[in-house]
Amino acid sequence: MSGKRLTGCNVVITGGSRGIGAVTAGRLVAEGARVLSLSRKAGEKQAGMDHVQCDVTKASSVAHAAANVVTMFAGAPDIVINNAGIFQMASVAETKTEMFADVVGTNLFGPFHVINAFLAGMLKRGKGHVISIGSIADQLAFAENGAYSAAKFGVRGLHQVLRAELKGTGVRSTLISPGNVDTSMWDAHLESAEAAAKFPARDAMLRPDNIADAILFVLTLPPSANVDEIRITPA
């Protein structure tokens, strides 16, 4: 016995090339999983992780990537982690249609496309786990978060419907909703003192490791247990 808790598990993670996704992928590989990252660009090469090019905002791109994944895994993945996301700020009055569509396209349509591509295969097999990364903004409203909150509230709604539909199927689903996490996503939003004053200092934010640890905890519970959701905030 290797002692690795995810040996033999095939994992798809979106946005696995950086931030939470990259750290999570490393954790899962260390536990014996084979990981495929779906993203527009490949990040730094990690042992045990491969990259499949995919634009999650486009159903056709996800369908093409999913066909490659199923071939590489010889079937549907055991675990799907919807992690890819973008964050843009503007008041509702100043939000451009293009920005709203981009944020919702990545953060809500992306998870839908990915779940839709793999779920039938997971249901046919009668086991699997879908994890979606939400946000504190999937329950609380913040000024200038019109597009982001709309998308994350939508992810919560999608997850809740999924939980109702998956009951008794052997496929589990978990929503993980963190507060601010210190990743490169903040680089473009904290360039001025005025902008930085709207958010916690980066050293007071959660770390990607905190989210990766929560994901690993959920995935390593026995099949008889499901964590419906986890909300993580800085201590």
LOSEVO-77509 format. One record per atom (N, C-alpha, C, O): residue in one letter; x, y, z. Coordinates in steps of 0.2 Angstrom, whole numbers, padded with zeros to 4 digits, always signed. Example, Ala and Ser with C-alpha at 12.3 -4.5 7.8 and 13.67 -1.06 7.14 Angstrom:
REM LOSEVO-77509
A+0066-0028+0039A+0062-0022+0039A+0066-0016+0039A+0071-0017+0042S+0064-0011+0035S+0068-0005+0036S+0064+0000+0039S+0067+0006+0040
***
This chain:
REM LOSEVO-77509
M+0004-0006+0000M+0000+0000+0000M+0004+0006+0000M+0009+0007+0004S+0003+0011-0004S+0007+0017-0005S+0005+0022+0001S+0009+0026+0002G-0001+0022+0004G-0003+0026+0009G-0006+0033+0005G-0008+0037+0009K-0006+0033-0001K-0008+0039-0005K-0016+0038-0005K-0018+0033-0008R-0019+0043-0003R-0027+0042-0002R-0031+0043-0009R-0036+0041-0009L-0028+0046-0014L-0031+0046-0021L-0028+0042-0026L-0029+0044-0032T-0024+0037-0024T-0021+0033-0030T-0027+0030-0034T-0032+0027-0032G-0026+0031-0041G-0030+0028-0045G-0036+0033-0047G-0040+0031-0052C-0036+0039-0044C-0041+0043-0046C-0039+0048-0052C-0034+0050-0052N-0044+0049-0056N-0043+0053-0062N-0046+0060-0061N-0052+0060-0059V-0043+0066-0061V-0046+0072-0059V-0045+0077-0065V-0040+0077-0068V-0051+0081-0066V-0051+0086-0070V-0051+0093-0066V-0056+0093-0062I-0047+0098-0067I-0048+0104-0063I-0047+0110-0068I-0043+0110-0073T-0052+0114-0068T-0051+0120-0073T-0047+0125-0069T-0047+0126-0063G-0043+0129-0073G-0038+0134-0071G-0033+0131-0066G-0031+0134-0061G-0030+0125-0068G-0025+0122-0064G-0018+0125-0065G-0014+0122-0062S-0018+0130-0069S-0011+0132-0071S-0008+0137-0066S-0002+0139-0066R-0012+0140-0061R-0010+0145-0057R-0014+0146-0050R-0020+0143-0050G-0012+0149-0045G-0016+0151-0040G-0019+0145-0036G-0015+0140-0035I-0025+0145-0034I-0028+0139-0030I-0028+0133-0034I-0027+0128-0032G-0029+0133-0041G-0029+0128-0045G-0022+0124-0045G-0022+0118-0045A-0017+0128-0046A-0010+0125-0046A-0008+0121-0040A-0006+0116-0039V-0010+0125-0034V-0009+0122-0027V-0013+0116-0026V-0010+0111-0024T-0019+0116-0028T-0023+0110-0027T-0021+0104-0031T-0021+0099-0029A-0019+0106-0038A-0017+0100-0042A-0011+0097-0039A-0010+0091-0039G-0006+0101-0036G+0000+0098-0033G-0002+0094-0027G+0001+0088-0026R-0007+0096-0023R-0009+0092-0017R-0012+0085-0020R-0010+0080-0017L-0016+0085-0025L-0019+0079-0027L-0014+0074-0030L-0015+0068-0029V-0010+0077-0034V-0004+0073-0037V+0000+0069-0031V+0001+0064-0032A+0001+0073-0026A+0005+0070-0020A+0001+0065-0017A+0004+0060-0014E-0005+0065-0018E-0010+0060-0015E-0011+0054-0020E-0015+0049-0018G-0008+0054-0025G-0008+0048-0030G-0013+0049-0036G-0013+0045-0040A-0016+0055-0036A-0021+0056-0042A-0017+0058-0048A-0012+0061-0048R-0021+0057-0054R-0018+0059-0060R-0023+0065-0062R-0029+0065-0062V-0020+0071-0064V-0023+0077-0064V-0022+0080-0071V-0017+0080-0074L-0028+0082-0074L-0028+0085-0081L-0031+0092-0079L-0036+0093-0076S-0027+0097-0081S-0029+0104-0080S-0032+0107-0087S-0029+0106-0092L-0038+0110-0086L-0041+0113-0092L-0041+0120-0092L-0043+0123-0087S-0037+0123-0096S-0036+0131-0096S-0034+0133-0103S-0032+0129-0107R-0034+0140-0104R-0032+0142-0110R-0025+0142-0111R-0023+0141-0117K-0021+0143-0106K-0014+0142-0107K-0011+0137-0102K-0013+0137-0096A-0006+0134-0104A-0003+0129-0099A+0002+0133-0094A+0005+0138-0096G+0002+0132-0088G+0006+0135-0083G+0012+0131-0082G+0014+0127-0087E+0016+0132-0077E+0022+0128-0075E+0021+0121-0075E+0016+0119-0072K+0025+0117-0078K+0024+0110-0079K+0025+0107-0072K+0030+0108-0068Q+0020+0103-0070Q+0020+0099-0063Q+0020+0092-0065Q+0017+0089-0069A+0024+0088-0061A+0025+0081-0062A+0018+0078-0060A+0015+0080-0055G+0015+0074-0064G+0009+0070-0063G+0003+0074-0065G-0003+0072-0065M+0004+0080-0068M-0002+0084-0071M+0000+0086-0078M+0005+0088-0080D-0006+0085-0082D-0005+0086-0089D-0010+0092-0091D-0015+0093-0087H-0009+0095-0096H-0014+0101-0098H-0017+0100-0104H-0015+0097-0109V-0024+0101-0104V-0028+0101-0110V-0031+0108-0112V-0034+0111-0107Q-0029+0111-0117Q-0031+0117-0119Q-0039+0118-0120Q-0042+0114-0123C-0042+0123-0116C-0049+0123-0116C-0051+0130-0114C-0048+0133-0110D-0056+0133-0118D-0059+0140-0116D-0066+0138-0113D-0070+0136-0116V-0066+0138-0106V-0072+0135-0103V-0078+0140-0104V-0084+0137-0103T-0078+0146-0107T-0083+0150-0108T-0087+0147-0115T-0092+0149-0116K-0084+0143-0119K-0086+0141-0125K-0088+0133-0125K-0084+0129-0123A-0095+0132-0126A-0097+0125-0125A-0093+0120-0130A-0092+0115-0129S-0092+0123-0136S-0088+0119-0141S-0081+0117-0139S-0079+0111-0140S-0078+0122-0136S-0071+0121-0133S-0071+0116-0128S-0067+0111-0127V-0076+0116-0123V-0076+0111-0118V-0078+0104-0120V-0075+0099-0118A-0082+0104-0125A-0084+0097-0128A-0078+0094-0131A-0077+0088-0131H-0074+0098-0135H-0068+0095-0138H-0063+0093-0133H-0060+0088-0133A-0062+0097-0128A-0057+0095-0122A-0060+0089-0119A-0056+0085-0117A-0067+0089-0117A-0069+0083-0114A-0068+0077-0118A-0067+0071-0115A-0069+0077-0124A-0068+0071-0128A-0060+0068-0127A-0059+0062-0127N-0056+0073-0127N-0049+0072-0126N-0048+0069-0119N-0044+0064-0118V-0051+0072-0114V-0050+0069-0107V-0053+0062-0107V-0050+0058-0104V-0059+0061-0109V-0062+0054-0109V-0057+0049-0112V-0056+0043-0110T-0054+0051-0118T-0049+0046-0121T-0043+0045-0117T-0041+0039-0116M-0040+0050-0114M-0034+0050-0110M-0036+0046-0103M-0031+0042-0101F-0042+0047-0101F-0043+0043-0094F-0047+0036-0096F-0048+0033-0091A-0048+0035-0102A-0052+0029-0104A-0059+0029-0100A-0061+0024-0097G-0062+0035-0100G-0069+0036-0096G-0069+0042-0093G-0065+0047-0094A-0075+0044-0090A-0076+0050-0087A-0071+0051-0081A-0070+0046-0078P-0070+0057-0079P-0065+0058-0073P-0069+0056-0067P-0075+0056-0066D-0065+0054-0062D-0068+0052-0055D-0070+0059-0051D-0074+0059-0047I-0066+0064-0052I-0067+0070-0049I-0066+0076-0054I-0062+0076-0058V-0071+0081-0053V-0071+0087-0057V-0071+0093-0052V-0075+0093-0048I-0066+0097-0053I-0066+0103-0049I-0066+0109-0053I-0062+0111-0057N-0072+0113-0052N-0073+0119-0056N-0069+0125-0052N-0072+0128-0047N-0064+0127-0054N-0060+0132-0051N-0058+0138-0055N-0058+0144-0052A-0058+0138-0061A-0057+0144-0065A-0061+0149-0064A-0067+0148-0064G-0059+0155-0063G-0063+0161-0062G-0059+0168-0064G-0053+0168-0064I-0063+0173-0065I-0060+0180-0065I-0064+0184-0061I-0070+0183-0059F-0061+0190-0059F-0064+0195-0055F-0063+0202-0058F-0057+0204-0059Q-0069+0205-0059Q-0068+0212-0062Q-0073+0216-0057Q-0079+0214-0055M-0071+0222-0056M-0075+0227-0052M-0078+0233-0056M-0074+0236-0060A-0084+0234-0055A-0087+0241-0057A-0094+0241-0054A-0097+0236-0053S-0096+0247-0053S-0103+0248-0051S-0108+0246-0056S-0106+0245-0062V-0114+0244-0055V-0119+0242-0060V-0120+0247-0065V-0120+0245-0071A-0120+0253-0063A-0121+0259-0068A-0116+0259-0073A-0117+0261-0079E-0109+0257-0071E-0104+0258-0075E-0101+0251-0078E-0096+0251-0082T-0105+0246-0077T-0103+0239-0079T-0105+0239-0087T-0110+0240-0089K-0100+0237-0091K-0101+0237-0098K-0104+0229-0099K-0102+0225-0096T-0108+0229-0104T-0111+0222-0106T-0105+0217-0107T-0106+0211-0105E-0100+0219-0111E-0094+0215-0112E-0091+0212-0106E-0089+0206-0106M-0090+0216-0101M-0087+0214-0095M-0092+0209-0091M-0089+0204-0089F-0098+0211-0091F-0103+0207-0087F-0103+0200-0091F-0103+0195-0087A-0103+0200-0097A-0103+0193-0101A-0097+0189-0100A-0097+0183-0099D-0091+0193-0099D-0085+0189-0098D-0084+0186-0091D-0082+0180-0091V-0086+0190-0086V-0086+0187-0079V-0091+0181-0079V-0089+0176-0076V-0097+0182-0081V-0102+0177-0080V-0101+0171-0085V-0102+0165-0083G-0098+0173-0090G-0096+0167-0095G-0091+0163-0092G-0091+0157-0093T-0086+0165-0089T-0080+0161-0085T-0083+0158-0079T-0082+0152-0078N-0086+0162-0075N-0087+0160-0068N-0094+0156-0067N-0094+0152-0062L-0098+0157-0072L-0105+0153-0071L-0106+0148-0077L-0107+0142-0076F-0105+0151-0083F-0106+0146-0089F-0100+0141-0089F-0101+0135-0091G-0094+0143-0087G-0089+0138-0087G-0090+0132-0083G-0090+0127-0086P-0092+0133-0076P-0094+0127-0072P-0100+0123-0075P-0099+0117-0075F-0105+0127-0078F-0110+0123-0081F-0108+0119-0087F-0109+0113-0088H-0104+0122-0092H-0101+0118-0097H-0097+0112-0095H-0098+0106-0098V-0093+0112-0090V-0089+0107-0088V-0093+0101-0085V-0092+0096-0086I-0097+0103-0080I-0102+0098-0077I-0106+0095-0082I-0107+0089-0082N-0109+0099-0087N-0113+0096-0092N-0109+0091-0097N-0112+0086-0099A-0103+0092-0098A-0099+0088-0102A-0097+0081-0099A-0096+0076-0102F-0096+0081-0092F-0094+0075-0089F-0099+0071-0085F-0098+0065-0083L-0104+0075-0083L-0109+0072-0078L-0112+0065-0080L-0113+0061-0076A-0114+0065-0086A-0118+0059-0088A-0113+0053-0087A-0116+0047-0085G-0107+0053-0089G-0102+0048-0088G-0101+0046-0081G-0101+0040-0079M-0101+0051-0077M-0100+0049-0069M-0107+0046-0067M-0106+0041-0063L-0113+0048-0069L-0119+0045-0067L-0119+0038-0069L-0122+0034-0065K-0117+0037-0075K-0118+0030-0078K-0113+0025-0074K-0115+0020-0073R-0107+0028-0072R-0103+0024-0068R-0105+0023-0060R-0104+0018-0057G-0109+0028-0058G-0112+0028-0052G-0108+0030-0046G-0109+0028-0040K-0103+0034-0048K-0098+0037-0042K-0094+0043-0045K-0094+0043-0052G-0092+0047-0041G-0088+0053-0043G-0090+0059-0038G-0093+0058-0034H-0086+0064-0040H-0087+0070-0035H-0086+0076-0040H-0081+0077-0043V-0090+0081-0039V-0090+0087-0042V-0089+0093-0037V-0093+0093-0032I-0084+0096-0037I-0082+0102-0033I-0082+0109-0036I-0079+0109-0042S-0086+0113-0034S-0086+0120-0037S-0083+0125-0032S-0085+0125-0026I-0079+0129-0034I-0076+0135-0030I-0081+0141-0031I-0081+0144-0036G-0084+0142-0025G-0089+0148-0025G-0085+0154-0022G-0079+0155-0024S-0088+0158-0018S-0085+0164-0015S-0089+0166-0009S-0095+0165-0009I-0086+0170-0005I-0090+0174+0000I-0096+0178-0003I-0101+0179+0000A-0094+0180-0010A-0099+0184-0014A-0105+0180-0017A-0109+0182-0020D-0105+0173-0015D-0111+0169-0017D-0116+0170-0012D-0122+0167-0013Q-0115+0173-0007Q-0120+0174-0001Q-0121+0181+0001Q-0126+0183+0003L-0116+0185+0000L-0116+0192+0003L-0115+0197-0003L-0111+0195-0008A-0118+0202-0003A-0118+0207-0008A-0112+0213-0006A-0112+0215-0001F-0108+0214-0011F-0103+0219-0010F-0104+0224-0016F-0105+0222-0022A-0103+0231-0014A-0103+0236-0020A-0098+0234-0025A-0092+0232-0024E-0099+0236-0031E-0095+0235-0037E-0094+0228-0039E-0089+0226-0042N-0098+0223-0036N-0097+0216-0038N-0103+0214-0042N-0105+0208-0041G-0107+0218-0046G-0113+0216-0049G-0112+0210-0053G-0115+0205-0053A-0106+0210-0058A-0105+0204-0062A-0103+0198-0058A-0105+0192-0059Y-0098+0199-0054Y-0095+0194-0050Y-0100+0190-0045Y-0101+0184-0045S-0104+0194-0042S-0109+0191-0037S-0114+0188-0041S-0117+0182-0039A-0116+0191-0047A-0121+0187-0051A-0119+0180-0053A-0123+0176-0053A-0113+0180-0055A-0110+0174-0057A-0110+0169-0051A-0111+0163-0052K-0107+0171-0045K-0106+0167-0040K-0112+0165-0036K-0113+0159-0034F-0117+0169-0036F-0124+0167-0034F-0127+0162-0038F-0130+0157-0036G-0125+0162-0045G-0128+0157-0050G-0124+0151-0048G-0127+0145-0049V-0118+0151-0047V-0114+0144-0045V-0117+0141-0039V-0118+0135-0039R-0119+0145-0034R-0122+0142-0028R-0129+0139-0030R-0131+0133-0028G-0133+0142-0034G-0139+0140-0037G-0138+0133-0041G-0142+0128-0040L-0133+0133-0045L-0132+0127-0049L-0130+0121-0045L-0132+0116-0046H-0126+0123-0040H-0124+0118-0035H-0130+0115-0031H-0130+0109-0030Q-0134+0119-0029Q-0140+0117-0025Q-0145+0112-0029Q-0147+0107-0027V-0146+0114-0035V-0150+0110-0040V-0146+0103-0041V-0149+0098-0041L-0140+0104-0042L-0136+0098-0043L-0136+0093-0037L-0137+0087-0038R-0136+0096-0031R-0136+0091-0025R-0143+0088-0025R-0143+0082-0023A-0148+0091-0027A-0155+0088-0027A-0155+0083-0032A-0158+0077-0031E-0152+0084-0038E-0153+0079-0043E-0148+0073-0042E-0149+0067-0044L-0143+0074-0038L-0138+0068-0037L-0139+0064-0031L-0136+0059-0030K-0144+0066-0027K-0145+0062-0021K-0147+0055-0023K-0151+0053-0027G-0143+0050-0020G-0144+0043-0021G-0141+0040-0027G-0141+0034-0029T-0137+0044-0031T-0134+0042-0037T-0127+0039-0036T-0124+0036-0041G-0124+0041-0031G-0117+0039-0030G-0112+0044-0032G-0106+0044-0030V-0114+0050-0035V-0110+0055-0037V-0111+0061-0032V-0117+0063-0030R-0106+0063-0029R-0106+0069-0024R-0105+0076-0027R-0102+0076-0032S-0107+0081-0023S-0106+0088-0025S-0105+0092-0019S-0108+0092-0014T-0100+0096-0020T-0098+0101-0014T-0096+0108-0017T-0093+0109-0022L-0099+0113-0013L-0097+0120-0015L-0093+0122-0009L-0094+0122-0003I-0087+0125-0011I-0082+0128-0007I-0082+0135-0008I-0080+0138-0013S-0084+0139-0003S-0085+0147-0004S-0080+0150+0001S-0081+0151+0007P-0074+0152-0002P-0069+0156+0002P-0070+0163+0002P-0073+0166-0002G-0067+0166+0007G-0066+0174+0007G-0060+0175+0003G-0058+0171-0001N-0058+0181+0003N-0052+0184-0001N-0046+0179+0000N-0044+0177+0005V-0044+0177-0006V-0038+0172-0006V-0032+0176-0010V-0033+0179-0015D-0026+0176-0007D-0020+0179-0010D-0018+0176-0016D-0014+0171-0015T-0020+0178-0022T-0017+0175-0028T-0016+0181-0033T-0017+0187-0031S-0013+0179-0038S-0012+0184-0043S-0018+0188-0046S-0017+0193-0049M-0024+0185-0045M-0030+0189-0047M-0030+0196-0044M-0034+0200-0047W-0027+0197-0038W-0028+0204-0035W-0023+0209-0038W-0023+0215-0037D-0018+0206-0042D-0013+0211-0044D-0015+0217-0048D-0013+0223-0047A-0021+0216-0052A-0023+0222-0056A-0028+0226-0052A-0030+0232-0054H-0030+0224-0046H-0035+0228-0042H-0032+0231-0036H-0036+0235-0033L-0026+0230-0035L-0023+0234-0029L-0017+0238-0031L-0012+0239-0027E-0017+0241-0036E-0012+0245-0039E-0011+0252-0036E-0006+0255-0035S-0017+0254-0033S-0017+0261-0030S-0019+0260-0023S-0022+0255-0021A-0017+0265-0018A-0019+0265-0011A-0027+0265-0011A-0029+0262-0006E-0030+0269-0015E-0037+0270-0015E-0041+0263-0016E-0045+0261-0013A-0038+0259-0021A-0041+0253-0022A-0039+0248-0017A-0043+0244-0015A-0033+0248-0014A-0031+0243-0009A-0035+0244-0003A-0036+0240+0001A-0037+0250-0001A-0041+0252+0005A-0048+0248+0005A-0051+0248+0010K-0050+0246-0001K-0057+0242-0001K-0056+0235+0001K-0061+0232+0002F-0050+0233+0002F-0049+0225+0003F-0045+0224+0009F-0041+0229+0011P-0045+0218+0012P-0040+0217+0017P-0033+0217+0014P-0032+0216+0008A-0028+0218+0018A-0021+0217+0016A-0020+0210+0014A-0023+0206+0016R-0015+0210+0009R-0014+0203+0006R-0012+0198+0011R-0013+0192+0011D-0008+0200+0016D-0005+0196+0021D-0011+0194+0026D-0010+0189+0030A-0017+0197+0026A-0022+0195+0030A-0027+0191+0026A-0032+0189+0029M-0026+0189+0020M-0030+0185+0016M-0029+0178+0017M-0024+0176+0020L-0034+0174+0015L-0032+0166+0015L-0027+0165+0010L-0025+0169+0006R-0024+0159+0011R-0019+0156+0006R-0022+0151+0002R-0026+0148+0004P-0019+0150-0004P-0022+0145-0009P-0021+0138-0005P-0026+0134-0006D-0016+0137-0001D-0016+0131+0003D-0022+0129+0007D-0024+0124+0008N-0025+0135+0010N-0031+0134+0014N-0036+0131+0010N-0040+0126+0012I-0037+0133+0004I-0043+0130+0000I-0041+0123-0003I-0045+0119-0003A-0035+0122-0005A-0032+0116-0007A-0033+0110-0001A-0035+0105-0003D-0032+0112+0005D-0033+0108+0010D-0040+0106+0011D-0042+0100+0013A-0045+0111+0011A-0052+0110+0011A-0054+0105+0006A-0058+0100+0007I-0052+0106+0000I-0053+0101-0006I-0051+0094-0004I-0055+0089-0005L-0045+0093-0002L-0042+0087-0001L-0046+0083+0005L-0048+0077+0005F-0048+0087+0010F-0052+0085+0016F-0059+0082+0013F-0061+0076+0015V-0062+0086+0009V-0069+0083+0006V-0068+0077+0002V-0072+0073+0002L-0063+0077-0002L-0062+0071-0007L-0060+0065-0003L-0061+0059-0006T-0057+0065+0002T-0055+0059+0006T-0059+0057+0011T-0057+0052+0015L-0065+0060+0012L-0070+0057+0016L-0073+0050+0013L-0072+0049+0007P-0075+0046+0017P-0078+0039+0014P-0084+0041+0010P-0087+0046+0011P-0086+0036+0005P-0091+0038+0000P-0098+0039+0003P-0102+0041+0000S-0099+0036+0009S-0105+0037+0013S-0106+0044+0016S-0112+0045+0018A-0101+0048+0015A-0102+0055+0018A-0101+0060+0012A-0097+0059+0008N-0105+0065+0013N-0104+0071+0008N-0104+0078+0012N-0108+0079+0016V-0100+0082+0010V-0100+0089+0013V-0103+0093+0008V-0101+0094+0002D-0109+0095+0009D-0113+0099+0005D-0109+0106+0003D-0109+0108-0003E-0107+0109+0008E-0103+0116+0007E-0098+0117+0012E-0100+0115+0018I-0093+0121+0011I-0089+0124+0016I-0088+0131+0014I-0087+0133+0009R-0088+0135+0020R-0087+0142+0019R-0081+0143+0023R-0080+0142+0029I-0076+0147+0020I-0069+0148+0023I-0068+0155+0024I-0068+0159+0019T-0066+0157+0030T-0064+0165+0030T-0058+0165+0034T-0056+0160+0038P-0054+0171+0033P-0048+0171+0037P-0049+0171+0045P-0055+0174+0047A-0045+0168+0049A-0046+0168+0056A-0045+0175+0059A-0046+0176+0065
***
